[in-house]
Amino acid sequence: MKITDLKTYVVGNPPPHHGGQYFVFLKLTTDDNIKGFGEVYGVPFSPHKVTQLIEDLVERYVIGWDPFKIELLWRTIYSSGYSQHPDLTTQGVLSGIEIACWDIVGKALNQPIYNLLGGQVHEKLRSYTYLYAAPQTVLSEGRRATSIHTDPEIAPERAAYYAEQGFTAVKFDPVGPMSALDPRQLSLEVLENAELVTKNVREAVGSRCDLLIGTHGQMTTSSAIRLARRLEQFDPLWFEEPVPPENRSEMARVARFTTIPVATGERLTTKYEFVELLEKQAAAILQPALARVGGILEAKKIAGMAEAHYVQIAPHLYCGPLEAAANIQIATCSPNFLIQESIETFGGFYAELLNEPIKWEDGYIIPPDKPGLGVELNEEVAAQHPYEGTIFPPMATRSE
């Protein structure tokens, strides 16, 4: 079997853009007409430039390749250009290619990918969602979806709404916007508001839901510790990216000074960056994004390293449904899986992009038993929603 063809899609995600403004998908086809789908996430260039990068790597390394030789293909692309170093761009593109190869292999063997990586461990996967604004809130008040996280009245209302849907965990960022100048020392006003928001969310959901503090590296180490001490009384399940991901030693310092488990990993790639988190005891929960980290096999290796350190995995998802499908495969076969990020209940445009939607029931994802990723991209829908814009707006240069 050889890979003979590539097709890419840059898909515009209609408002309210849950999961991002656009998704980058690819399809690899073999000489016996087996199709494998993948997704590329987080490459810091305009999406149509990203498709050119995909085309370049596929033309040089993938056309004519046996899709079963995933490990060798990974090493070949990882070492391309005498790099052999974690790189967001290379790893994002490689992730999409690798996921598509696994989809082909699963379909060729008529098995879901999780059965090829040790077999099913979990019959259902606990899931959580971010707090998103209600449509009427966005229309009537002009709020951005993320601004509700710092609102001590709206955030608990939305948390209660998701708890009623069946979610047993919700995520929110009570600190506020990120900026290109982070990390920063939070003001007393911001600290007090974050404490109030978290208090109100806890009161709204009681013990029905875990609270996931989903910060985005906005704080210095000392500021993160100050915030953590205020929030410990509400017993969050985790404190996500309390400092930027570039300095694992400082993240470890936060972890030592709080009882809240630290979670991180969405902006890291490969086993080589994740092993530093484990060596420094910087995180209790790892959050690889499979369309960025290096793909499915790389995530399985990271999960294995984490398991030996009694660290759990919670695959990150702010992306399209093909990364979600890859996350579900790795979560299903990993003993140390904790919880899977959802885009609400995977409805709306997320469901339209797949021939059969991801199955979500009463707070849990039900892993598919179909071969490969277990889902198929609806290429007609993808083609009908081309994205014509550029990359996300740059991060602000001010924090307020």
N, C-alpha and C positions, 0 to 999 in steps of 0.2 A: 504494500500500500504506500502511495506517495501523495503528498499534498500538491495540488495542481493549480489552485486558484484562490484569490483573495477578493473580498468585497468589504467595503467599509461604509458605515452610516454615522453621520453626525445628526443626532435627533434633538429637536427643540422640545423641551418639556414645558407644556403650557402652564400658565398661572394656575395655582400659586407657587409653582416651581419646587414642590417638595421633592427633595433628593437632588436638587441642582437645576440650573437653567438649561443644561444640555447633557446628553449622554453620548459617548463614543463607543460604538459597537464594531465588531469585525466578524466576518464569516470566512472560514477556511473550508475548501472543498477538496476531496481526494479523488484519485483516478477511478474509484468505484462509486463516486457520487455520494459519499457520506459527508454531511455538513456539520461542522463544529462552530459554535458561537462563543465569542469572548467579549470582554469589556475592558476598556482602558480608563483608569481614574487618576485624576490629580496631576497630570503632566502640566507644568506651568507655562504652557504656550497655547496660542489660539487653537481651537479644536480642529480646524481644517489644516493647520500645520502639523498637528498630531497625526492626522491620517497620512500625510506625506512621510512622516517618520515610520509609521506602521508599514507603508508600502516599501520603504527603503529596506527595513530589516527583513521583511518577508521575501522580497526579491533576492536579497543576498544570501539568506540562510534557510528559508523555510520552503520555498518552492522546490519540489523534488525530494523533500525530506520525508522520512518515515515518521508519522505522528506518534508511534509507540516509543520512540527514542527521546523521551521528554527530558531526562536528566542531561544527556549529552547536548541537546539543543540549548537547554538553559545555560549550561557552562559556556557554550560557544558564544551565545549572544552576550552573556554577562562579561565575557572577556574581550568583546569586540572593541577594536581601536586601542588595544593594550590598556584597557581601563581596569577591569577586575576590582571594582570598587562600587559600593552602593550608590546609586544615582536615581533620583526621582524620575527622570525622563526615560532612561533606558528601562528601568524596572517597571514603570507603568506600561510601556509598550510591550515588554516581554511578558508581563502578567496576562494581558489580553490574548497574546499568542498562545501562551501556556494553557490557559483555561480552555481555549478552543481545541487544542490538541487533546486534552482530557475528555472533552465532550465527544470528540471523534472516537477515542479509544473506548469509552463507555458504550457508545452506540455500536461499534464494531463487535464488542463482546456481549452486547445486550444486557449490560449491568449498569446500575447507578454508580457514579464515581466512588461513593463511600464504600461500596462493596469491594472495590479494588484497592482501598487504603486501610483494610483491616475489618471492614464490615460495620453494620449499624450498631451503635451503642445506645442511642437515644431514640425512642419512638416518637417523641414530640419535643419541640425546642421552645423553651420559654423565651418570650420576646418583650421588647420595650419600644417605646416611641418617644421622640421629642414632643414637647408641647408645641402645637401649631395653633395659630389664631383661627378662630371660627371665621367662615367666609364673611359674615355680616360685620365682624369686627374690622376686617381689612377694608371693606367697602365703606363703612360708615365713619370710621375714625382714621383711616389712612395709615394704620400701623404696619410696620414690617412684622413679619411672623416672629422674628427673634426678639422684638422689643417687648413682647408680652412676658418674657422670662424675668424681667426686672420690675414688672408691675405687681404689687402685692395684692391686688384684687383680681386681676384677670388670670394670672398664673395659677392660683388655686382653683379657680373655676374650671379651667381647661384640664387640670390634673384630675379633678373629680369626674369630668366628662370621660376621659380615657379610662379611668378606673371602672366606670359604669359599663364601658365596652368590654371589659374583661382583662385589661392590662394589669399586671402585677408589679410593674415598674415604669416610671416615667423619668425623662431626662430634661433638664433645663439649665440654663446658664444665668445665674442671678447676678453676675458681676457686670455684664454689659459688653459693649463692642470691643472687638480686637483692634489693634492698630499696628502699623509697621514699626512703631517705636517701642513696642512691648519688649520685655516685661516692665511693669511699673508698680509703684507703691500705691495701693488703693487708698482713697480718702476715707475718713471716718464716715462720711455720708454714704459712700458706696458700701462700706462694710456693714453699716447698720441696715441699709436697705436689703442687702443680700441676706442678712440674718432674718429680717422680717418676712421676705418672700419665702424663704425656706420654712420658717415657722408656720406660715399660713398654708403652704402646700402640705406640710405634714398634718396639720389639723384638718385639712380638707379630705385627705385620703386615709387618715388613720394608719392602721397597720395593714391595710389592703394592698398598699404599694410600697415598694422600695423607692427611695429617692436617689437619683443619679445626678450628681453635681457635675454638669458638663461644661466646665470652663475650657478655655482655648489658649492657654499659655499666656494670659494677660499679666500675670503677677510675678514680681520678684520672689525669691525664696522666703524672705522674711514676711512679705505681705501674704503669701499663700498660707504660711503657718498661722498668721493672725486670723485669717478668714477661717481656716480649718478649726481653730479652737472655738470660734463662735458657732460653727455648724455641727460640731460633734454631738451636741445635746439632742439633735434631731436624727441621729443614727443613720446617715446616708450609707448606701451600699458602696459608693465610690466617689472619689474626688479625681476628676479627669483632667489631664494635662494642666496641673496647677502652675507649672512653669513651662516655658517653651521646650520643645523636644530635643533641642540641640545640645543641652547640657544634662547628661544623665546623672552626673554627680550631684548637682543641685536638686534634681528631682528626688534622688535618694535621701537628701537631707530633709525634704518635706515629708517623705514617707516615715522617717525616723521620729519626727516630731508630732505626728498625728495618729489617732486611732482609726481614722477613716482610711480604708484601703485606697491606694493610688492606682488609677487606671491610665494607660497611655498606649500609643502605638500607631494611630491612624496616619501619622506623618513620617513613619519609619519604613525602611525597606530592608529586606533580606534578614537571614538568621544572624548576620554579623552585627547588625545594629541592635537586634533584640537580645542577643546574648549579653550585651553590656548592661541592659536593664536587670537581667537576672543576676549577673555577677555582683552588681552594686546594690542589689535588693531595693531597686528604685520603684518597683511596681508589684502589686499583688494580682493585677488583672491586665492581660495583654490584649490589645485591640487591633490586630492586623486588618488592613483593608485589602482584600484578596486581589483586587484589580490594580493594586499599587505595590504590594509587598514582594511580588515575585511569582504570584500564582498559587495554585492549589498545593502542589508538592512542597513548596517553600513554607507555606503556612502549616502544613502537617509537621514539618521538621521543627518549626518554632513551637507548635503545640507540644511536641514531644519533649523539647528542652524545658518548657514551662512546667510540664507535668512532673519532671524530676525535681523541680524546686517548689512543688506544691503551689504553683501559680496557675490561675485559671485563664481561659480565653473567652473573649466576648467580641467576635468579629465586628469591625466597624462598618457602617453602611450609610453613606450620604452620596448615593450614586444610583445607577439604574438597576433594573431587575435581573440582569445577567450576573453582575457582581453579587447581588442578593442570592441568586441560585448557587453560585460558587461557595459563598459563605455557608449556606445551608448544608452543602455536601461535607465541608470540613467540620462543621459543628456536629453533624450527625455521627461521625466516626471518631470523635475526640472525647476520651473519658473526662478530661478536665474542662469541658465546655460549661460555661456559666449561663450566658444569656445572649440572645441575638438581637441586634438593632433592627427595627422594622421602620418602614416609611408608613406610619399609621398601620392600617390592616392590609396593605398592598393592593388597595382598590384604585379606582379612577384610571388615569393614564397608565399607571404602572401595570394594571391588569390588561389594558388594551394592547400593550406592547407584546404580550405573550399570547400564544395560541390557547393556552390554559393558564389561568392565574395561579400564583403561589397560594397555597391553601393555609388559611389562618383561622383558628377556632379557639375562642374563649381564652385569649392570652397566649396561645401557643401556635407555632408553625408546625405543620405536619409535613415531614420530609417526603418528597415524591419517590415512587418506586420505579419510575420510568428510566430508561438507560441514559447515560451521560449526565448532563446537568439536570435532567428531569423536566426541563422546560424548553420551549422553542420560541425564538424571536418571531413575531409576526412582521415579516419583512415589508408587507404592504403598508401596514400602519407606520412603520419606521420611515419608509420612503415618503409617506404623505406629510411628515412633520420635519422637514429639513430645518436645521438651525443656521441662521444667516449671520448671527452676531459674532463677537469676538470672545476673548476670555472674560471670566468674571471681572467686575471692577476691581481696581487695585485696592489694597488695604489702605485705610485712612492713615494720614500722618499725624492725626490728633486722636486722643482717647475720648474726648468729650464731644 
